[in-house]
Amino acid sequence: MRALIFACALALAAGLTGCQTPHGFATPDTSWKGHIGQLKYSTRKRTLIGDVVVQQRGSSDFQLDFIKGGGLPLISVRQDAWVSRAEGILVHGTWQGAPETAPRALRPWMKLRTAFAQPPPPGTPKAPHIEAKFSGGQLSMLFLAYPDDDQRFVFQFNH
């Protein structure tokens, strides 16, 4: 009986630690498209402005790092076709899982991948919650509003 209890406890411990293993995401290389600039992130309660690095490959691989002056990481988002992870001060730690299961406050952050993969082309009439501007064929500004989640993003990129 002790052997059975020990085996069950061992299996439970292995299962719980397996769930906490961080997912490995691709490392950006020359096949990724990058944007470096500033982000103004706002809600009804706060507005934060800082540096942002956005990197993407296709429609599934996406990475975003939002950093306040002095190197203070506010949020890092990593996504691939199956898993998303967010960590930093704005997350209050780390969250990992399928994007559709993200806590409500993180859902707009999980939607940024799609917005960057398919920004509205130049000349598209302004959509109610997204606007993009291009300079020399490059994305220079991206505005996104998620009123249901009370979050707005204004990205400005240097070229």
Backbone as a chain_set.jsonl record, in Angstrom:
{"seq": "MRALIFACALALAAGLTGCQTPHGFATPDTSWKGHIGQLKYSTRKRTLIGDVVVQQRGSSDFQLDFIKGGGLPLISVRQDAWVSRAEGILVHGTWQGAPETAPRALRPWMKLRTAFAQPPPPGTPKAPHIEAKFSGGQLSMLFLAYPDDDQRFVFQFNH", "coords": {"N": [[0.807, -1.181, 0.0], [1.952, 1.259, 0.773], [3.768, 1.566, -1.289], [2.062, 2.04, -3.45], [0.857, 4.473, -2.693], [3.165, 6.082, -2.634], [3.884, 5.919, -5.356], [1.682, 7.169, -6.561], [1.915, 9.74, -5.431], [4.376, 10.499, -6.501], [3.761, 10.488, -9.253], [1.844, 12.536, -9.299], [3.404, 14.728, -8.471], [5.229, 14.836, -10.608], [3.468, 15.42, -12.68], [2.441, 17.955, -11.92], [4.751, 19.57, -11.911], [5.455, 19.363, -14.544], [3.521, 20.858, -15.857], [4.284, 23.408, -15.279], [6.49, 23.978, -16.752], [8.2, 26.244, -18.729], [7.223, 27.166, -21.991], [9.103, 26.748, -24.962], [10.074, 29.289, -27.113], [10.573, 30.445, -30.478], [13.69, 31.883, -31.484], [14.277, 35.124, -32.607], [15.506, 35.742, -35.907], [17.111, 36.611, -39.031], [14.923, 36.179, -40.651], [12.746, 37.266, -39.443], [10.538, 40.067, -39.041], [11.109, 43.288, -37.85], [10.184, 45.933, -35.579], [10.973, 48.975, -34.114], [10.436, 51.324, -31.615], [8.247, 53.605, -29.97], [5.734, 53.154, -27.458], [2.555, 54.109, -26.456], [0.583, 53.286, -23.971], [-2.63, 53.007, -22.694], [-5.178, 53.13, -20.189], [-8.288, 53.652, -18.476], [-7.38, 54.289, -15.948], [-4.602, 54.668, -16.046], [-1.682, 55.839, -17.851], [0.974, 54.82, -19.771], [4.162, 55.345, -21.135], [6.706, 54.206, -23.19], [9.638, 52.495, -24.455], [9.476, 50.251, -27.219], [9.857, 47.047, -28.65], [9.024, 45.173, -31.329], [8.696, 42.077, -32.814], [8.167, 39.859, -35.496], [7.209, 36.9, -37.257], [5.714, 35.803, -40.0], [2.285, 34.883, -39.484], [2.103, 33.725, -37.028], [4.364, 33.619, -35.201], [5.424, 35.82, -32.736], [6.747, 38.536, -30.922], [6.963, 40.834, -28.273], [8.342, 43.514, -26.534], [7.963, 45.746, -24.012], [9.269, 48.502, -22.557], [10.13, 50.581, -19.902], [11.853, 53.714, -19.42], [15.262, 53.409, -18.449], [15.406, 50.733, -18.519], [13.403, 49.197, -17.3], [11.39, 46.476, -17.417], [8.141, 46.419, -18.581], [6.222, 44.749, -19.792], [6.52, 41.63, -21.408], [5.732, 39.854, -24.248], [5.255, 36.749, -25.711], [4.543, 34.712, -28.454], [3.456, 31.866, -30.275], [2.166, 29.569, -32.723], [0.624, 28.017, -30.996], [0.934, 28.592, -28.225], [0.934, 31.21, -25.797], [2.759, 33.63, -23.923], [3.027, 35.887, -21.256], [4.788, 38.244, -19.362], [5.942, 40.241, -16.617], [5.768, 43.516, -15.038], [3.225, 44.623, -15.62], [1.771, 42.34, -15.845], [1.824, 41.242, -13.412], [3.575, 39.2, -12.672], [3.827, 36.09, -14.222], [2.105, 34.724, -16.991], [0.927, 31.969, -18.851], [-0.359, 30.235, -21.652], [-3.082, 29.219, -23.847], [-4.022, 31.774, -26.137], [-6.766, 32.523, -26.126], [-7.548, 31.879, -23.585], [-6.517, 33.713, -21.91], [-6.22, 35.935, -19.077], [-8.634, 38.528, -18.572], [-7.504, 41.175, -18.573], [-5.22, 40.773, -20.086], [-6.036, 40.058, -22.618], [-6.283, 42.022, -24.81], [-3.526, 42.414, -25.299], [-2.839, 39.928, -26.279], [-4.084, 39.997, -28.713], [-2.561, 41.635, -30.265], [-0.702, 40.4, -31.96], [-2.163, 39.555, -34.242], [-2.974, 42.058, -35.207], [-0.518, 43.207, -35.955], [0.309, 41.371, -37.862], [-1.522, 41.727, -39.871], [-1.923, 44.621, -40.589], [-4.146, 47.331, -41.439], [-4.088, 48.115, -44.883], [-2.475, 50.946, -46.625], [-4.646, 53.684, -47.301], [-6.991, 52.439, -46.602], [-10.252, 52.844, -45.379], [-10.753, 54.367, -42.202], [-10.972, 52.098, -39.63], [-13.177, 51.318, -36.875], [-11.674, 50.735, -34.543], [-9.009, 50.507, -35.128], [-6.131, 51.81, -36.658], [-3.731, 52.443, -39.112], [-0.639, 53.845, -40.182], [1.624, 54.437, -42.819], [4.989, 54.837, -43.911], [7.031, 55.287, -46.568], [6.37, 52.697, -47.35], [6.683, 51.27, -45.043], [5.457, 50.343, -41.811], [4.543, 52.957, -39.78], [2.964, 53.984, -37.772], [0.663, 52.637, -35.487], [-2.509, 52.389, -34.294], [-4.583, 51.087, -31.837], [-7.633, 50.269, -30.337], [-9.351, 48.908, -27.649], [-12.197, 49.039, -26.516], [-13.994, 47.535, -24.927], [-12.337, 46.314, -23.117], [-11.111, 48.465, -22.057], [-8.591, 49.469, -23.007], [-5.938, 51.025, -24.799], [-3.663, 51.347, -27.47], [-0.911, 52.994, -28.837], [1.353, 52.848, -31.214], [4.459, 54.052, -32.315], [6.816, 54.105, -34.822], [10.284, 54.172, -35.658], [12.111, 54.819, -38.6]], "CA": [[0.0, 0.0, 0.0], [2.86, 2.406, 0.785], [4.337, 1.693, -2.629], [1.023, 2.636, -4.281], [0.754, 5.879, -2.289], [4.387, 6.731, -3.109], [3.799, 6.007, -6.82], [0.69, 8.204, -6.866], [2.501, 11.031, -5.059], [5.418, 10.781, -7.488], [3.084, 10.826, -10.506], [1.237, 13.844, -9.108], [4.494, 15.713, -8.467], [5.745, 14.941, -11.975], [2.439, 16.09, -13.473], [2.362, 19.362, -11.562], [5.942, 20.289, -12.359], [5.44, 19.37, -16.009], [2.64, 21.93, -16.292], [4.917, 24.687, -15.029], [7.649, 24.134, -17.608], [7.977, 27.289, -19.723], [7.236, 26.772, -23.394], [10.219, 27.323, -25.715], [9.67, 30.072, -28.279], [11.624, 30.646, -31.477], [14.547, 33.054, -31.332], [14.264, 35.897, -33.861], [16.68, 35.777, -36.773], [16.912, 37.521, -40.162], [13.631, 35.931, -41.296], [11.727, 37.985, -38.687], [10.384, 41.491, -39.32], [11.175, 43.999, -36.582], [9.771, 47.332, -35.435], [11.507, 49.567, -32.892], [9.883, 52.654, -31.442], [7.649, 53.931, -28.685], [4.353, 52.73, -27.251], [1.738, 54.786, -25.446], [-0.445, 52.341, -23.546], [-3.473, 53.705, -21.729], [-6.463, 52.649, -19.696], [-8.961, 54.745, -17.768], [-6.666, 54.584, -14.71], [-3.174, 54.978, -16.197], [-1.056, 55.956, -19.154], [2.401, 54.507, -19.723], [4.883, 55.559, -22.385], [8.027, 53.6, -23.105], [10.211, 51.931, -25.671], [8.884, 48.969, -27.598], [10.463, 46.266, -29.731], [8.062, 44.184, -31.818], [9.283, 41.203, -33.827], [7.192, 38.889, -35.964], [7.507, 36.073, -38.426], [4.442, 35.27, -40.463], [1.124, 35.25, -38.677], [2.044, 33.017, -35.741], [5.457, 33.95, -34.275], [5.316, 37.225, -32.353], [7.376, 38.909, -29.65], [6.866, 42.256, -27.955], [8.959, 43.923, -25.276], [7.61, 47.115, -23.66], [10.255, 48.822, -21.522], [10.148, 51.96, -19.415], [13.191, 54.256, -19.33], [16.118, 52.79, -17.454], [15.412, 49.284, -18.706], [12.398, 48.526, -16.486], [10.476, 45.754, -18.317], [6.741, 46.504, -18.18], [5.602, 43.502, -20.235], [7.073, 40.885, -22.543], [4.749, 38.921, -24.804], [5.799, 35.764, -26.655], [3.462, 33.895, -28.995], [3.625, 31.072, -31.484], [0.873, 29.086, -33.201], [-0.119, 27.274, -29.974], [1.075, 29.052, -26.842], [1.294, 32.602, -25.539], [3.264, 33.885, -22.574], [3.213, 37.288, -20.917], [5.406, 38.395, -18.046], [6.386, 41.59, -16.298], [5.051, 44.287, -14.028], [1.818, 44.759, -15.989], [1.14, 41.025, -15.732], [1.93, 40.849, -12.006], [4.232, 37.894, -12.664], [3.871, 35.401, -15.514], [0.96, 33.933, -17.417], [1.199, 31.2, -20.065], [-1.468, 29.39, -22.069], [-3.693, 29.549, -25.132], [-4.421, 33.19, -26.094], [-8.182, 32.701, -25.806], [-7.758, 31.632, -22.156], [-5.796, 34.753, -21.157], [-7.027, 36.778, -18.185], [-9.264, 39.643, -19.296], [-6.58, 42.304, -18.734], [-4.191, 40.433, -21.075], [-6.616, 39.718, -23.924], [-5.842, 42.92, -25.884], [-2.113, 42.152, -25.595], [-2.802, 38.7, -27.072], [-4.615, 40.329, -30.033], [-1.596, 42.459, -31.007], [-0.071, 39.568, -32.997], [-2.99, 39.635, -35.442], [-2.937, 43.439, -35.703], [0.756, 43.431, -36.636], [0.399, 40.484, -39.026], [-2.399, 42.227, -40.924], [-2.386, 45.997, -40.377], [-4.906, 47.774, -42.603], [-3.207, 48.722, -45.891], [-2.663, 52.392, -46.835], [-5.849, 54.049, -48.046], [-8.169, 51.767, -46.058], [-11.007, 53.751, -44.493], [-10.46, 54.148, -40.781], [-11.812, 51.159, -38.903], [-13.533, 51.942, -35.598], [-10.746, 50.515, -33.432], [-7.638, 50.292, -35.586], [-5.673, 52.71, -37.713], [-2.306, 52.278, -39.394], [-0.018, 54.782, -41.115], [2.843, 53.892, -43.409], [5.943, 55.794, -44.466], [7.961, 54.54, -47.429], [5.973, 51.299, -47.37], [6.906, 50.678, -43.716], [4.518, 50.728, -40.775], [5.125, 54.018, -38.948], [2.091, 54.208, -36.629], [-0.443, 51.705, -35.361], [-3.396, 52.718, -33.185], [-5.559, 50.036, -31.559], [-8.455, 50.526, -29.161], [-10.194, 47.803, -27.197], [-13.04, 49.705, -25.525], [-14.598, 46.593, -23.976], [-11.322, 46.01, -22.112], [-10.579, 49.752, -21.611], [-7.157, 49.556, -23.302], [-5.567, 51.642, -26.062], [-2.252, 51.242, -27.817], [-0.456, 53.836, -29.941], [2.73, 52.509, -31.545], [5.152, 54.938, -33.258], [8.05, 53.429, -35.178], [11.345, 54.922, -36.329], [12.654, 54.117, -39.788]], "C": [[0.865, 1.265, 0.0], [3.458, 2.643, -0.593], [3.337, 2.368, -3.568], [0.865, 4.121, -3.962], [1.969, 6.656, -2.781], [4.334, 6.927, -4.62], [2.811, 7.091, -7.243], [1.242, 9.597, -6.566], [3.573, 11.447, -6.067], [4.807, 11.189, -8.815], [2.452, 12.209, -10.431], [2.294, 14.949, -9.14], [5.047, 15.913, -9.867], [4.746, 15.678, -12.861], [2.361, 17.576, -13.186], [3.578, 20.144, -12.018], [6.006, 20.342, -13.868], [4.594, 20.506, -16.545], [3.308, 23.296, -16.151], [6.148, 24.927, -15.896], [7.368, 25.215, -18.644], [8.103, 26.722, -21.134], [8.423, 27.442, -24.085], [9.71, 28.036, -26.952], [10.857, 30.25, -29.208], [12.412, 31.911, -31.161], [14.566, 33.824, -32.651], [15.604, 35.834, -34.59], [16.359, 36.693, -37.951], [15.599, 37.293, -40.901], [12.481, 36.659, -40.591], [11.698, 39.447, -39.132], [10.347, 42.219, -37.985], [10.722, 45.436, -36.678], [10.317, 47.823, -34.092], [10.963, 50.979, -32.783], [9.372, 52.879, -30.047], [6.206, 53.424, -28.673], [3.744, 53.595, -26.167], [0.58, 53.839, -25.161], [-1.304, 53.035, -22.51], [-4.751, 52.934, -21.422], [-7.12, 53.852, -19.024], [-8.142, 55.191, -16.561], [-5.223, 55.023, -14.904], [-2.785, 55.128, -17.656], [0.43, 55.712, -18.964], [2.999, 54.724, -21.098], [6.27, 54.977, -22.211], [8.486, 53.102, -24.458], [9.583, 50.576, -25.939], [9.687, 48.35, -28.738], [9.451, 45.186, -30.074], [8.746, 43.399, -32.917], [8.253, 40.145, -34.21], [7.726, 38.112, -37.154], [6.19, 35.424, -38.826], [3.309, 35.724, -39.563], [1.097, 34.574, -37.31], [3.133, 33.417, -34.76], [5.475, 35.453, -34.014], [6.001, 37.434, -31.017], [7.274, 40.411, -29.48], [7.521, 42.477, -26.608], [8.667, 45.405, -25.084], [8.404, 47.468, -22.418], [10.165, 50.296, -21.17], [11.603, 52.415, -19.321], [14.0, 53.642, -18.197], [16.1, 51.27, -17.523], [14.407, 48.519, -17.867], [11.395, 47.811, -17.41], [9.034, 45.801, -17.796], [5.994, 45.23, -18.562], [6.39, 42.927, -21.406], [6.01, 39.887, -22.966], [5.465, 38.042, -25.812], [4.641, 34.912, -27.129], [3.969, 33.081, -30.168], [2.245, 30.544, -31.853], [0.018, 28.479, -32.093], [-0.147, 27.926, -28.6], [1.431, 30.536, -26.812], [1.817, 32.703, -24.116], [3.435, 35.391, -22.414], [3.826, 37.34, -19.528], [5.852, 39.831, -17.863], [5.483, 42.26, -15.284], [3.562, 44.395, -14.355], [1.045, 43.447, -15.886], [1.061, 40.59, -14.273], [2.528, 39.451, -11.896], [4.311, 37.32, -14.06], [2.556, 34.675, -15.753], [1.349, 33.215, -18.708], [-0.012, 30.328, -20.37], [-1.937, 29.75, -23.458], [-4.214, 30.986, -25.068], [-5.877, 33.415, -25.688], [-8.499, 32.436, -24.335], [-7.061, 32.681, -21.281], [-6.744, 35.485, -20.212], [-7.518, 38.011, -18.95], [-8.297, 40.803, -19.554], [-5.51, 42.035, -19.795], [-4.746, 40.19, -22.482], [-6.238, 40.69, -25.037], [-4.371, 42.71, -26.267], [-1.982, 40.911, -26.493], [-3.295, 38.942, -28.504], [-3.622, 41.136, -30.876], [-0.928, 41.678, -32.139], [-0.845, 39.694, -34.307], [-2.942, 41.026, -36.051], [-1.642, 43.727, -36.453], [0.897, 42.559, -37.878], [-0.425, 41.015, -40.19], [-2.863, 43.648, -40.629], [-3.166, 46.449, -41.61], [-3.986, 48.457, -43.613], [-3.467, 50.216, -46.057], [-3.919, 52.647, -47.661], [-7.108, 53.356, -47.564], [-8.928, 52.764, -45.196], [-10.771, 53.367, -43.029], [-11.47, 53.178, -40.166], [-12.113, 51.757, -37.535], [-12.476, 51.806, -34.503], [-9.312, 50.259, -33.874], [-7.336, 51.275, -36.715], [-4.177, 52.505, -37.881], [-1.863, 53.362, -40.364], [1.299, 54.185, -41.567], [3.695, 55.028, -43.947], [6.959, 55.002, -45.275], [7.64, 53.053, -47.456], [6.148, 50.574, -46.036], [5.868, 51.191, -42.727], [5.175, 51.785, -39.887], [4.274, 54.304, -37.706], [0.981, 53.162, -36.658], [-1.221, 52.069, -34.107], [-4.409, 51.599, -33.05], [-6.312, 50.409, -30.298], [-9.322, 49.302, -28.903], [-11.106, 48.358, -26.11], [-13.675, 48.754, -24.512], [-13.642, 46.235, -22.84], [-10.648, 47.273, -21.586], [-9.06, 49.835, -21.806], [-6.955, 50.143, -24.695], [-4.058, 51.576, -26.237], [-1.963, 52.192, -28.968], [1.037, 53.528, -30.114], [3.252, 53.522, -32.543], [6.504, 54.313, -33.535], [8.992, 54.341, -35.947], [11.822, 54.129, -37.531], [13.821, 54.878, -40.337]], "O": [[0.549, 2.233, -0.693], [3.633, 3.786, -1.014], [3.731, 3.187, -4.398], [0.75, 4.938, -4.875], [1.827, 7.768, -3.29], [4.703, 7.991, -5.116], [3.077, 7.845, -8.179], [1.058, 10.524, -7.354], [3.66, 12.617, -6.439], [5.277, 12.137, -9.445], [2.516, 12.972, -11.394], [2.092, 15.986, -9.771], [5.308, 17.046, -10.272], [5.145, 16.478, -13.707], [2.229, 18.378, -14.111], [3.441, 21.28, -12.472], [6.564, 21.289, -14.423], [4.917, 21.067, -17.592], [2.927, 24.242, -16.84], [6.784, 25.975, -15.784], [6.382, 25.113, -19.374], [8.98, 25.906, -21.419], [8.713, 28.606, -23.807], [8.987, 27.446, -27.756], [12.008, 30.209, -28.774], [11.868, 32.883, -30.637], [14.84, 33.243, -33.701], [16.674, 35.868, -33.982], [15.416, 37.48, -37.871], [15.197, 38.135, -41.704], [11.358, 36.666, -41.095], [12.718, 39.994, -39.551], [9.623, 41.806, -37.079], [10.856, 46.078, -37.72], [10.144, 47.168, -33.064], [11.019, 51.747, -33.744], [9.958, 52.422, -29.066], [5.557, 53.288, -29.71], [4.329, 53.791, -25.102], [-0.288, 53.623, -26.006], [-0.78, 53.595, -21.547], [-5.306, 52.212, -22.251], [-6.557, 54.947, -19.013], [-8.201, 56.361, -16.184], [-4.661, 55.683, -14.029], [-3.45, 54.624, -18.56], [1.066, 56.321, -18.103], [2.413, 54.334, -22.108], [6.934, 55.223, -21.204], [7.805, 53.27, -25.47], [9.209, 49.85, -25.018], [10.131, 49.036, -29.658], [9.066, 44.385, -29.221], [9.311, 43.978, -33.844], [7.554, 39.605, -33.353], [8.556, 38.585, -37.931], [5.629, 34.609, -38.093], [3.359, 36.797, -38.961], [0.185, 34.81, -36.519], [2.847, 33.545, -33.57], [5.533, 36.256, -34.945], [5.863, 36.627, -30.098], [7.474, 41.169, -30.429], [7.289, 41.729, -25.659], [9.077, 46.229, -25.901], [8.256, 46.843, -21.368], [10.129, 51.153, -22.053], [12.496, 51.584, -19.159], [13.474, 53.389, -17.114], [16.705, 50.596, -16.688], [14.534, 47.303, -17.727], [10.632, 48.474, -18.113], [8.738, 45.291, -16.715], [5.227, 44.691, -17.764], [6.86, 43.658, -22.278], [5.457, 39.163, -22.138], [6.198, 38.538, -26.669], [3.842, 34.438, -26.321], [4.8, 33.54, -30.952], [1.244, 31.038, -31.333], [-1.204, 28.428, -32.231], [-1.144, 27.824, -27.886], [2.135, 31.043, -27.686], [1.388, 31.972, -23.223], [3.922, 36.076, -23.313], [3.441, 36.587, -18.633], [6.106, 40.547, -18.832], [4.558, 41.651, -14.746], [2.724, 44.272, -13.462], [-0.185, 43.444, -15.844], [0.314, 39.671, -13.937], [2.049, 38.62, -11.125], [4.8, 37.974, -14.98], [1.973, 34.09, -14.839], [2.025, 33.79, -19.561], [-0.618, 29.753, -19.466], [-1.27, 30.501, -24.17], [-4.789, 31.383, -24.054], [-6.189, 34.379, -24.99], [-9.603, 32.736, -23.881], [-7.023, 32.549, -20.057], [-7.928, 35.638, -20.509], [-6.856, 38.468, -19.881], [-8.283, 41.355, -20.654], [-4.948, 42.98, -20.349], [-3.976, 40.126, -23.441], [-5.895, 40.237, -26.129], [-4.019, 42.82, -27.442], [-1.112, 40.86, -27.362], [-2.962, 38.178, -29.409], [-3.827, 41.299, -32.079], [-0.619, 42.257, -33.18], [-0.25, 39.916, -35.362], [-2.876, 41.168, -37.272], [-1.659, 44.413, -37.475], [1.539, 42.965, -38.847], [-0.086, 40.792, -41.352], [-4.058, 43.877, -40.438], [-2.876, 45.996, -42.717], [-3.178, 49.302, -43.227], [-4.533, 50.71, -45.688], [-4.214, 51.912, -48.603], [-8.195, 53.649, -48.063], [-8.328, 53.455, -44.372], [-10.614, 52.194, -42.688], [-12.676, 53.425, -40.188], [-11.371, 52.625, -37.075], [-12.385, 52.665, -33.626], [-8.485, 49.834, -33.067], [-8.162, 51.53, -37.591], [-3.443, 52.405, -36.897], [-2.614, 53.753, -41.258], [1.996, 53.518, -40.802], [3.176, 56.055, -44.385], [7.664, 54.15, -44.735], [8.548, 52.23, -47.574], [5.802, 49.399, -45.915], [5.449, 52.347, -42.804], [6.235, 51.544, -39.31], [4.786, 54.805, -36.705], [0.434, 52.845, -37.714], [-0.68, 52.064, -33.001], [-5.029, 51.2, -34.035], [-5.71, 50.817, -29.305], [-9.936, 48.744, -29.812], [-10.837, 48.181, -24.922], [-13.873, 49.13, -23.357], [-14.074, 45.895, -21.738], [-9.727, 47.193, -20.772], [-8.331, 50.222, -20.892], [-7.679, 49.821, -25.637], [-3.291, 51.728, -25.286], [-2.686, 52.2, -29.964], [1.865, 53.895, -29.28], [2.571, 53.831, -33.521], [7.26, 54.02, -32.608], [8.574, 55.161, -36.765], [11.923, 52.903, -37.476], [14.418, 54.462, -41.329]]}, "num_chains": 1, "name": "protein.A"}
